[in-house]
């Protein structure tokens, strides 16, 4: 397990001028979009532009996600007794964000360049060593050649704070994600198409303790799709991927291996039962093959079902079920098998106000490293089971054109079955948001919402 480190914390005061943004790819893209926003106003009928500003205050009851019996670090500059300090780990976080985007037609509306980016700062009241910048940038070129061939090329990067798991790490770490993809679609008939895709992804951490999870992934996919006249469709295909971990030492390789390959055969289907309801499913069988530890080769299921029902123009209901694997940053865990159910409701009370509710029930099976299985968190076998319940609530009110008050919150409880230890966390965020868009709906078309890291909408997979 990761070792807990005492935080060396000093008090400081920070301001948030735009000039202090880090000039990384996300920073240059947002600054370039702000320049484009002012320089291309005359082309407002062809170029779509969005500028979004947000300031927020967040209260987090458990920033490091400690289990109840885990010793907690002392907040700095407090005068309480040691006993009170040990359990006072709630903190408040102020945030400021600038998001921007542009859709630029090239030659035609079917060939266009989409640029989006986000810059943000987070400042903690007590755990000031966690102060950090958030940066993200994405560029996508969508293109079409006649009515038969089309595709897109995309690239993106994101820097964000490490997502803490169980209080075993109390130092600041920043993750650096990068991604790139290209796909090509051949429309054989009005009903049939052939699709090919290649992609690449990578993740790197600043903190040496986490760098054994630095990875590079390459993937390729080939599939065929059928579209019915009613809007339903089905896709059948296969995907191959190779994942390597270049910074693992001999012991890491002995515990977790240095690379693996996955091949997945999948079926995607979507059924539009009516104008109000649609259901979709992904059914996949994954064959994982390890590079060194071949005795761990296994078959995994990747199943996702979703149903959406528009009860009325103001109320939308979503239900999701899944059974799929994922990876966490825990050197005692090989991978996690998750079975879950999630329900979401979105209610548009009026033209200016809306609310959303979500709940997640998840059973996870943490497959443990064999060498550590007998001692990891007291687990007696080769796996550790956990149950998670998460409830989220949010809302927004537009009191003036472009200005919104946004509330986002969740409560989460995780129970480990091997020893009954619980993890609890509650987070409440209140924000003020301003959005400028020169054409209605541009913000939605650019997908800037993905940079907001919504609390109540998060599925909490870590």
Buried (B, 14 or more C-beta within 10 A) or exposed (E): EBEBEEBEBEEEEEEBEEEEBBEBBBBBBBBBBBEBBEEBEEEEEEBBBBBBBBBBBBBBBBBBBBBEEBEBBBBBEEEEEEEEBEEBBBBEBBBBBBBBBBBBBEEEEBBBBBBBBBBBBBBBEBBBBBBBBBBBBBBBBBBBEEEEEBBBBBBBBBBBBBEBBBBBBBBBBBBBBBBBBBBBBBBEEEEEBBBBBEBBBBBBBBBEBBBBBBBBBBBBBEBBBBBEEEEBBBBEBEBBBBBBBEBBEEEBBBBBBBBBBBEBEBBBBBBBEEEEBBBBBBBBBBBBEBBEBEEBEBEBBBBBBBBBBBEEEEEBBBBBBBBBBEBBBBBBBBBBBBBBBBEBBBBBEEEEBBBBBBBBEBBBBBBBBEEBBEEBBEBEEBBBBBBBBBBBBBBBBBEEEEEBBBBBBBBBBBBBEBEEBEBBBBBBBBBBBBBBBBBEEBBEBBEBEBBBBBBBBBBBBB
